[in-house]
Amino acid sequence: MKNISKIFRGEESGQVLLVVLAVLLLGSLSITPVLSFASTSIAANNRLEIQTKGIYAAEAGVEKVRWSLENNAQPPVSLANDINDMGVGMETVFLGNYTLYFGTLVPTNGHSNFLRVQGDMVWNGGVNAYLYTITVTKQNTPSTVFINQVGVRLPPGYHYVAYSANDFPTNVARGEPEISQDSLGAEMMNWTFSNTKVDPTKTEKFYVTGEGELEGDYTWVVANRSDIGEVGEITGGVYDVTSTATNDTDNVTAIIQTKLMMVGGQAEVISWQITK
């Protein structure tokens, strides 16, 4: 500290000159990369801000399509007003009717309405577990219908109680199901059995345990007739929607591609991807 204080008091003027020259040299060497970095950061932040605004604008386009589908209106091809100073165009393509079977969307067949499947989950204090009931009902046809599969996707956090299907003599299947997990870790069970007549209903009952929300479950059934095929509790029309946001110079700022499925009058998002 002693020598440094002398420098700044001017007691060693020659050394002061050397220090000043050294500071100037270091400054000249560092200012260019610092300015370049600052310029690059500003440009990157500007691009990020534009893209973020574009994503919000494109999301508004998707929401407009959802509203239109839920209100039985023709989805528009663009928004009437700009969002974040950007125009938004939408393309909506109907892909057909699909049903959710064993974690996969499959096209429905012509007579899929001949069957209805529903799942119910109720607490049973006597066994300290939930009783899950899958009910398959024949409808809209006087003809005979046979089924050979029935299954369920449980709410996340819940699990099948081993061998509990054997406790119910009226079940369509009393053996153990094929058990797997979907991409979210939810347990899925599928029973396969010999053709069983549905007239007018058939059930599959079993116990489940776990914790969490009692939602996110769905059931399915498979008929032996190809004109019926797979029938899921979640069934509806699927739409492919592409929403594109552009700025005032017609440069694309964001593109969102999504698939919507009409279930019970609601347009549910089943896939969502930002492609730009």
N, C-alpha and C positions, 0 to 999 in steps of 0.2 A: 504494500500500500504506500510505503514511503516514497519510492521512486515514481510511482504513478502520480501521486499528488504533486510531486515536483514538476512533472511534465505539464500538468494542467495549470500550474502556477507560473509557467514560462521560465523556470530556472534552468532548463536544459533545452534551449530552443532548437538545437540541431536534431535532437531526438523527436521533438514535436513535429518537425517537418516530415520525418520518416513515418511517424504514425499516421499523419494526415494523408500522405501519399498511399500508404497501405490501405486505409479505409476507402479512399476513392477507387483504388484498384479493385477491391473486393465488391464495392457497390456496382462498378461497371460490369463486372463478371456475373453478378447475380440478378441485376434488374431485368435483363432480357428474358431469362427463363421464367422469372416471377410474373412478368407481364404476359408472357405466352400462356402460362398456366391459368392466370386469371381470365384471359380471353377465352380459353378453351372451356373453363368452368362456366362462364356466363353463357356461352353458346349451348353447352350441354343442358344447363338449367332451362334455357329458353325452349329447347326442343322437348324436354320433359314436361314443361308446363303446357305446351301446345298439344302434346300427345295426351296428357291427362284430361285437358278440356275436350279433346276429341273423343276420348273414351266415354266421358259423361254424356256427350251429345249422342254418340252411337247407342248408349244404353237407353236414352230417351226414345230412340226409334224402336228398340225392342219392346219397351214398355207400351208404346202406342199399338204395336201389333198385338200384344197380349190383351190389351183392353178391347181391341176390335174383335178378337176371337171370342172373348168371354161375353161380349154383347151382341153376338151374331151379326157383326158388321164386316164388310169387306175390308181387309187390311189395306191401308193406304200405301202408296209407293214412295211417299216423302212426307216430312213434317211441314206443316203450313208455315211455321215460324222458325227462324234460325235459333240454334242453341249454342251459347258461348260464341256467337258470331260465326257459326258454322252451319252449313246446310246439311241435312241428314236425309239419305235415301234408303229405302228398305225393299228388299226382295223376299217375298213369302211364297214357298212352294209346299203344297200338300203332298206328303209322301205316302199316305194311306193309313189304314187302321191297324194298330198294333196292340199286342197284349204283353204284359210282363210275366215271363215264365222262367223260373229258376235263375233269376238274375240277368236274363237276356230279353230284349225286345224282339218279338217274332210277329210276322204278319198274321192277322186273323183270317180264318177261313170263312167261306160263305155262310155256313150255318152255325157259327160260333155262338149265336144268341140262343141256341137250343139248350145251353147250360148256363147256370149262374153259380158262382162260388164266392163264399164269404167267410171271413175269420173273425172270431170273437174270443177275447181274453178276459177272464173273470177270476178274481181272487177266491181261493178255497181255503178257509182257515183250518178245516179239518185235516188237511194234509200239508198245510203251511207252504202252499205253492199255488201258482196260477193254473186254472184249467183253460186250455186252448181248444176251441172247437172249430173245425173246418166243416162247413155245410155246403153240399153240392145239391143243386136243385135243377130238375128238368123243367123246361118251360118252352112255350111257343111251338110245341110239336106233339102230335099224338103218337109218333113213332117211337120205337124202343131205342134207348141210348145206353151204351156200355162205356165204362171208364176203366183205365188201367194204370193211372198215376194220379197222385194227389200230393201237394206239398205246400210249404210255407216258408216265408222269410220272417224270422222273429225280430222284434224291436232290438236295437243294439243294446248289449249288456245282459241279454237273457239267453238261457240255454235249456235245451231239451233234457228232461229227466229220463235217464236210460230205462228202457223196458216199460215205461208208463203207458205206451199205446196198448200193451197187452192187458191192461186193467179194464178195458171196455169191450165187451163181447160183440157189440153192434158195429164196431169199427170196420171200415172197408179193408183195413190192413192192421194186423196185430203184431207184426214183426218189427224189427228195427229199421229205421229209415237210413237212406244215404245222407250223410251230414257233411256239409262244407261251409265255407265262409265267403262272403262277397268282398269286394274291394274295401268296404268300410268296416270289415270285421264282424258284420252281423251274421248270425248262424242261420243256415238254410237247411231244411230237411225235405227229402223227397221219398215217398213210398211208391214202389212199383209192385203190382199184383196182377192176378188173372182178371180177365174182364168181369166187371161187376155191374149189374143192372141198376140204373138210377130210375126209381119210379115210386114216389115222386122225388124223394130225397135220399142222400147218403151222408154219413158223418164220419169224421176221423177226430178222435179226442185223445188228449195226452196232457201231461203236466210240464210246466216250465218254471224255472226259478231265475232270479236275477234282480238287478236294480236298474233304475233309469226311467225315462219317459215311456209310457205305454202307447207309442206311436211309431210309425215307420215299418210296420209289418204289412205283409200282403200274402195272399194265397193263390194257388193255381190248381188246375185239374187238366187231365189229358183224356180225350175220348178215343175210342178205337176206330172211329169213323174219320176218314181223312177230310170229309166235308165239314167236320166240327173242329178236330185237332185240339190245339192248346187253347185253354180259356183261362184268363187270369182275372183276379179281382181288380187289378189296375189295367183298364183297357180304354183306348181312345184314339182319336186321330192325331197323327204326328205331323208337324210342320217344320220345315227347315227355313230359318230366318237369317238373312244377312243384312246387317245395318252398317252403313258407311257414312262417315263424317268427312266433309271437305271444307277447306277454308275459302276465303274470298278470291283466291287465285286458283281455285279448282285443284289444289293439292290435297290428296287423301291424308287425313290426320289420324284416323283410327278405323278399324274394321272389326266388328263383332259378329261371329257366327254362332248361332245357337239352335237347338232343337226344342220345340215346345210340344207338349202332349196334353190334349184336352181330356181331363178326368173330372167327372162330376160337375161340368160347367166351368172348371178352373183350368187355365193354361199353365201347366207346371213345366218348369225348366228341367230338362233331362240331360242337357249338355250345354257348355258355355265355353267359348274360346275367343281370345283376343288375338287376331291374326296379324294386326299391324298396330 
